[in-house]
Amino acid sequence: MARAFVAQASYVAGISQTTAETALLIVSELVTNGTRATGRVDGPPVPLPAENVAVLFVMVRAGDGTVRLDVWDRDPQRPVVQHAEDMDETGRGLLLVEALAAAWGVYTPRGAGTSGKVVWAEVAA
């Protein structure tokens, strides 16, 4: 769903296909990381009453040839770039984000009732 959201925002803003495809890859990595940090990623499709369910918010700002992605999750722990071994199946997501984004970072949202973190990335044409 996040990929479709980013694709639509990119299309409406007239973002180039190359920039939009890069943004799609990055949002996939950020959403995957947020899901892994805050919820269940396998098992039956309907959560049981006592299970953690990943709740994420994705914000997209597209215009002037740039796409800005913000992905909020409720886990306050900041992500760390890992250096996976050749045979590791995970651990490369933020390396991809770092390599493809013009800039990226993490911030803690402020305000009443907020928690967790926002991981953001900018993709420029």
Contacts in CASP RR format, 6 or more apart in sequence:
PFRMAT RR
TARGET T0000
AUTHOR 0000-0000-0000
METHOD contacts of the structure
MODEL  1
MARAFVAQASYVAGISQTTAETALLIVSELVTNGTRATGRVDGPPVPLPA
ENVAVLFVMVRAGDGTVRLDVWDRDPQRPVVQHAEDMDETGRGLLLVEAL
AAAWGVYTPRGAGTSGKVVWAEVAA
2 27 0 8 1.000
2 28 0 8 1.000
2 31 0 8 1.000
2 56 0 8 1.000
2 58 0 8 1.000
2 71 0 8 1.000
3 24 0 8 1.000
3 27 0 8 1.000
3 28 0 8 1.000
5 58 0 8 1.000
5 60 0 8 1.000
6 20 0 8 1.000
6 23 0 8 1.000
6 24 0 8 1.000
6 27 0 8 1.000
6 58 0 8 1.000
6 60 0 8 1.000
6 67 0 8 1.000
6 69 0 8 1.000
7 20 0 8 1.000
7 24 0 8 1.000
9 60 0 8 1.000
9 61 0 8 1.000
9 62 0 8 1.000
9 67 0 8 1.000
10 19 0 8 1.000
10 20 0 8 1.000
10 23 0 8 1.000
10 60 0 8 1.000
10 62 0 8 1.000
10 67 0 8 1.000
11 20 0 8 1.000
12 62 0 8 1.000
13 62 0 8 1.000
13 63 0 8 1.000
13 65 0 8 1.000
13 67 0 8 1.000
14 62 0 8 1.000
14 63 0 8 1.000
14 65 0 8 1.000
15 23 0 8 1.000
15 62 0 8 1.000
15 63 0 8 1.000
15 65 0 8 1.000
15 66 0 8 1.000
15 67 0 8 1.000
15 125 0 8 1.000
16 65 0 8 1.000
16 125 0 8 1.000
18 125 0 8 1.000
19 65 0 8 1.000
19 66 0 8 1.000
19 67 0 8 1.000
19 123 0 8 1.000
19 124 0 8 1.000
19 125 0 8 1.000
20 67 0 8 1.000
22 100 0 8 1.000
22 123 0 8 1.000
23 60 0 8 1.000
23 62 0 8 1.000
23 67 0 8 1.000
23 69 0 8 1.000
23 123 0 8 1.000
25 96 0 8 1.000
25 100 0 8 1.000
26 69 0 8 1.000
26 96 0 8 1.000
26 97 0 8 1.000
26 100 0 8 1.000
26 101 0 8 1.000
26 121 0 8 1.000
26 123 0 8 1.000
27 58 0 8 1.000
27 60 0 8 1.000
27 69 0 8 1.000
27 71 0 8 1.000
29 93 0 8 1.000
29 94 0 8 1.000
29 96 0 8 1.000
29 97 0 8 1.000
30 69 0 8 1.000
30 71 0 8 1.000
30 97 0 8 1.000
30 119 0 8 1.000
30 121 0 8 1.000
31 56 0 8 1.000
31 58 0 8 1.000
31 71 0 8 1.000
32 93 0 8 1.000
33 71 0 8 1.000
33 79 0 8 1.000
33 93 0 8 1.000
33 94 0 8 1.000
33 119 0 8 1.000
34 54 0 8 1.000
34 56 0 8 1.000
34 71 0 8 1.000
34 73 0 8 1.000
34 75 0 8 1.000
34 119 0 8 1.000
35 41 0 8 1.000
35 54 0 8 1.000
35 56 0 8 1.000
35 73 0 8 1.000
37 73 0 8 1.000
37 75 0 8 1.000
37 77 0 8 1.000
37 79 0 8 1.000
38 52 0 8 1.000
38 54 0 8 1.000
38 55 0 8 1.000
38 56 0 8 1.000
38 73 0 8 1.000
38 74 0 8 1.000
38 75 0 8 1.000
39 52 0 8 1.000
39 53 0 8 1.000
39 54 0 8 1.000
40 47 0 8 1.000
40 51 0 8 1.000
40 52 0 8 1.000
40 53 0 8 1.000
40 54 0 8 1.000
41 54 0 8 1.000
47 53 0 8 1.000
54 73 0 8 1.000
55 73 0 8 1.000
55 74 0 8 1.000
56 71 0 8 1.000
56 72 0 8 1.000
56 73 0 8 1.000
57 70 0 8 1.000
57 71 0 8 1.000
57 72 0 8 1.000
58 69 0 8 1.000
58 70 0 8 1.000
58 71 0 8 1.000
58 72 0 8 1.000
59 69 0 8 1.000
59 70 0 8 1.000
59 71 0 8 1.000
59 72 0 8 1.000
60 67 0 8 1.000
60 68 0 8 1.000
60 69 0 8 1.000
60 70 0 8 1.000
61 67 0 8 1.000
61 68 0 8 1.000
62 68 0 8 1.000
65 124 0 8 1.000
65 125 0 8 1.000
66 102 0 8 1.000
66 122 0 8 1.000
66 123 0 8 1.000
66 124 0 8 1.000
66 125 0 8 1.000
67 122 0 8 1.000
67 123 0 8 1.000
68 120 0 8 1.000
68 121 0 8 1.000
68 122 0 8 1.000
69 120 0 8 1.000
69 121 0 8 1.000
69 122 0 8 1.000
69 123 0 8 1.000
70 118 0 8 1.000
70 119 0 8 1.000
70 120 0 8 1.000
71 118 0 8 1.000
71 119 0 8 1.000
71 120 0 8 1.000
72 109 0 8 1.000
72 116 0 8 1.000
72 117 0 8 1.000
72 118 0 8 1.000
73 116 0 8 1.000
73 117 0 8 1.000
73 119 0 8 1.000
74 115 0 8 1.000
74 116 0 8 1.000
75 116 0 8 1.000
75 117 0 8 1.000
76 108 0 8 1.000
76 115 0 8 1.000
76 116 0 8 1.000
76 117 0 8 1.000
77 117 0 8 1.000
78 106 0 8 1.000
78 117 0 8 1.000
79 94 0 8 1.000
79 106 0 8 1.000
79 119 0 8 1.000
80 94 0 8 1.000
81 94 0 8 1.000
81 95 0 8 1.000
81 98 0 8 1.000
82 91 0 8 1.000
82 92 0 8 1.000
82 94 0 8 1.000
82 95 0 8 1.000
83 95 0 8 1.000
84 90 0 8 1.000
84 91 0 8 1.000
84 92 0 8 1.000
84 95 0 8 1.000
97 104 0 8 1.000
97 121 0 8 1.000
98 104 0 8 1.000
100 123 0 8 1.000
101 121 0 8 1.000
101 122 0 8 1.000
101 123 0 8 1.000
102 122 0 8 1.000
102 123 0 8 1.000
102 124 0 8 1.000
103 121 0 8 1.000
103 122 0 8 1.000
104 119 0 8 1.000
104 120 0 8 1.000
104 121 0 8 1.000
104 122 0 8 1.000
105 119 0 8 1.000
105 120 0 8 1.000
105 121 0 8 1.000
106 117 0 8 1.000
106 118 0 8 1.000
106 119 0 8 1.000
106 120 0 8 1.000
107 117 0 8 1.000
107 118 0 8 1.000
107 120 0 8 1.000
108 116 0 8 1.000
108 117 0 8 1.000
108 118 0 8 1.000
109 115 0 8 1.000
109 116 0 8 1.000
109 117 0 8 1.000
109 118 0 8 1.000
END
